[in-house]
Amino acid sequence: MSTTTIRILAGLVLIIHGIGHVMALLPAFNIASTEGWHYRSWLLTGILGESFSRVLVVILFGIPMIGFIAAGMGLLGWLVPQSAWQPLALGSAVLSLVALALFWNAFVMFIPNKVGAIAVNLATLWVVLGAGTFAETLKSVT
């Protein structure tokens, strides 16, 4: 597989992963939710209240949503400097993992949503922090 193909695929994965964070925002904006899919934090809602949890879920999932989309666009060379994709992807992956840990029920299904999100976040960290040939291929883009 060529470097260009890998870069395009990785950029599209980052963009799609970013768009997927919208699922966590739907309950916070009362667009969709169920008892098992909501914006309440297992840790913070009881302490800080539902209003604060709603705001926090929007921040903790909204920033990675924008960050992953921007990182993918940077990797593809669209509107965002290519040199920005790695810090954007790193920060977004870390924040997304924190958000998932605090708001486990922000995504509706364990498989594929939660497992897929965690897998993409960990793969992003693996690539950006520089493990293996695949990481070197993508890092050479900047």
ABEGO torsion letter per residue (X at the ends): XBAAAAAAAAAAAAAAAAAAAAAAAAAAAGABBBAABBABBAAAAAAAEAAAAAAAAAAAAAAAAAAAAAAAAAAAGBGBBAAAAAAAAAAAAAAAAAAAAABAAABABAOAAAAAAAAAAAAAAAAAAGBEAAAAAAAAAX
